[in-house]
Amino acid sequence: MTLKKVLIAPFVALVRFYQVAISPYTPSSCRYSPTCSQYTLEALKKYGLFKGGWLAMKRIVSCNPWGGKGYDPVP
């Protein structure tokens, strides 16, 4: 297992837990496609903990009524 995978594994597990155990019981409110949790997984896997985590945080902060919306893939 690479160092990148080891570093992101706990964060991937947290996001997966959210997707399976919490998200189905809350109203769908994400303004983006893919959802913020899916975007986070993709960003972590593509860029690793630091850049992927930064992209995920920026995306989550912008997911509000005054932020963006629509299709926004991981760069």
DRENTIVEX-551159 format. One line per 4 residues: for each residue x, y, z of N, C-alpha, C. Coordinates in Angstrom, 1 decimal. Example, Ala and Ser with C-alpha at 12.3 -4.5 7.8 and 13.67 -1.06 7.14 Angstrom:
DRENTIVEX-551159
13.2 -5.7 7.8 12.3 -4.5 7.8 13.2 -3.3 7.8  12.8 -2.2 7.1 13.7 -1.1 7.1 12.9 0.0 7.9
end
This chain:
DRENTIVEX-551159
0.8 -1.2 0.0 0.0 0.0 0.0 0.9 1.2 0.0  0.6 2.2 -0.9 1.4 3.4 -0.9 1.1 4.3 0.2  2.1 5.2 0.5 1.9 6.2 1.5 0.7 7.1 1.3  0.4 7.4 0.1 -0.8 8.3 -0.2 -2.0 7.6 0.2
-2.1 6.3 -0.1 -3.3 5.5 0.3 -3.5 5.4 1.8  -2.3 5.2 2.5 -2.4 5.1 3.9 -2.8 6.4 4.6  -2.3 7.5 4.0 -2.7 8.8 4.6 -4.2 9.1 4.4  -4.7 8.8 3.2 -6.1 9.2 3.0 -7.1 8.1 3.5
-6.7 6.9 3.9 -7.6 5.8 4.3 -8.6 6.2 5.4  -8.1 6.9 6.5 -9.1 7.2 7.5 -10.1 8.3 7.0  -9.7 9.2 6.2 -10.7 10.2 5.7 -11.7 9.6 4.7  -11.2 8.7 3.9 -12.1 7.9 2.9 -13.1 7.2 3.7
-12.7 6.5 4.8 -13.6 5.7 5.7 -14.6 6.7 6.3  -14.2 7.8 6.8 -15.2 8.8 7.3 -16.2 9.2 6.3  -15.8 9.5 5.1 -16.7 10.0 4.1 -17.7 8.8 3.7  -17.1 7.6 3.6 -18.0 6.5 3.2 -19.0 6.2 4.4
-18.6 6.4 5.6 -19.5 6.2 6.7 -20.6 7.3 6.6  -20.3 8.5 6.3 -21.3 9.5 6.2 -22.2 9.2 5.0  -21.7 8.7 3.9 -22.5 8.4 2.8 -23.5 7.2 3.1  -23.1 6.3 3.9 -23.9 5.1 4.2 -24.8 5.3 5.4
-24.3 5.9 6.4 -25.0 5.9 7.7 -25.7 7.2 8.0  -25.3 8.3 7.4 -25.9 9.6 7.7 -26.7 10.2 6.6  -26.1 10.3 5.4 -26.7 11.0 4.3 -28.0 10.4 3.9  -28.3 9.1 3.9 -29.6 8.6 3.5 -30.8 9.2 4.4
-30.4 9.6 5.6 -31.5 10.0 6.5 -31.6 11.5 6.6  -30.9 12.3 5.8 -31.0 13.7 5.8 -31.5 14.2 4.4  -32.2 15.3 4.3 -32.7 15.8 3.0 -31.5 16.1 2.1  -31.7 15.8 0.8 -30.7 16.1 -0.2 -30.6 17.6 -0.4
-29.4 18.1 -0.1 -29.3 19.6 -0.2 -28.0 20.1 -0.9  -27.3 19.1 -1.4 -26.0 19.5 -2.2 -26.4 20.2 -3.5  -25.8 21.3 -3.7 -26.1 22.1 -4.9 -25.3 21.7 -6.1  -24.4 20.8 -5.9 -23.4 20.4 -6.9 -23.6 19.0 -7.4
-23.1 18.7 -8.6 -22.9 17.4 -9.1 -21.5 17.2 -9.5  -20.8 16.2 -9.1 -21.1 15.2 -8.1 -21.3 15.9 -6.7  -22.0 15.1 -5.8 -22.2 15.6 -4.5 -20.9 15.9 -3.8  -21.0 16.7 -2.7 -19.7 17.1 -2.0 -19.0 15.9 -1.5
-19.7 14.9 -1.0 -19.0 13.8 -0.4 -18.3 13.0 -1.5  -18.9 12.8 -2.7 -18.3 12.1 -3.8 -17.1 12.9 -4.3  -17.3 14.2 -4.4 -16.2 15.1 -4.8 -15.0 14.9 -3.9  -15.2 14.9 -2.6 -14.2 14.7 -1.6 -13.4 13.4 -1.8
-14.2 12.3 -2.1 -13.5 11.0 -2.3 -12.6 11.1 -3.6  -13.2 11.7 -4.6 -12.4 11.8 -5.9 -11.2 12.6 -5.7  -11.3 13.8 -5.0 -10.2 14.7 -4.8 -9.1 14.0 -4.0  -9.5 13.3 -2.9 -8.5 12.6 -2.1 -7.8 11.6 -2.9
-8.5 10.8 -3.7 -7.8 9.7 -4.4 -6.9 10.3 -5.5  -7.3 11.4 -6.1 -6.6 11.9 -7.3 -5.3 12.7 -6.8  -5.5 13.5 -5.7 -4.5 14.5 -5.3 -3.8 14.2 -4.0  -4.4 13.3 -3.2 -3.8 13.0 -1.9 -4.4 13.8 -0.8
-3.9 13.7 0.4 -4.4 14.3 1.6 -4.4 15.8 1.5  -3.3 16.4 1.2 -3.2 17.9 1.3 -3.9 18.6 0.2  -3.6 18.4 -1.0 -4.3 19.1 -2.1 -5.7 18.7 -2.2  -6.0 17.4 -2.1 -7.3 16.8 -2.2 -8.2 17.3 -1.0
-7.6 17.4 0.1 -8.3 17.9 1.3 -8.6 19.3 1.2  -7.7 20.1 0.6 -7.9 21.5 0.4 -9.1 21.8 -0.6  -9.1 21.0 -1.7 -10.1 21.1 -2.7 -11.5 20.8 -2.1  -11.5 19.7 -1.3 -12.7 19.3 -0.6 -13.3 20.4 0.3
-12.4 21.0 1.1 -12.8 22.0 2.0 -13.3 23.2 1.3  -12.7 23.6 0.2 -13.2 24.7 -0.6 -14.6 24.4 -1.2  -14.8 23.2 -1.6 -16.1 22.8 -2.2 -17.1 22.8 -1.1  -16.9 22.3 0.0 -17.9 22.2 1.1 -18.2 23.6 1.6
-17.3 24.5 1.7 -17.5 25.9 2.1 -18.4 26.6 1.1  -18.2 26.3 -0.2 -19.0 27.0 -1.2 -20.4 26.4 -1.4  -20.7 25.3 -0.8 -22.0 24.7 -0.9 -23.0 25.3 0.1  -23.5 26.5 -0.3 -24.4 27.3 0.5 -25.3 28.1 -0.5
-26.3 28.7 0.0 -27.2 29.4 -0.9 -26.6 30.5 -1.7  -25.4 31.1 -1.3 -24.8 32.2 -2.0 -23.6 31.6 -2.8  -23.3 30.3 -2.7 -22.2 29.8 -3.4 -22.6 29.3 -4.8  -21.8 28.5 -5.4 -22.0 28.0 -6.8 -23.0 26.9 -6.8
-23.3 26.4 -8.0 -24.1 25.2 -8.2 -23.9 24.6 -9.5  -24.4 23.4 -9.7 -24.3 22.8 -11.0 -23.2 21.7 -11.1  -22.8 21.4 -12.3 -21.7 20.4 -12.5 -20.4 21.0 -12.2  -19.6 20.4 -11.3 -18.3 20.9 -10.8 -17.4 19.7 -10.5
-16.8 19.1 -11.5 -15.9 18.0 -11.3 -14.6 18.3 -10.7  -13.9 17.3 -10.1 -12.6 17.6 -9.6 -11.7 18.0 -10.7  -10.9 19.0 -10.5 -10.0 19.5 -11.7 -8.9 18.5 -12.0
end
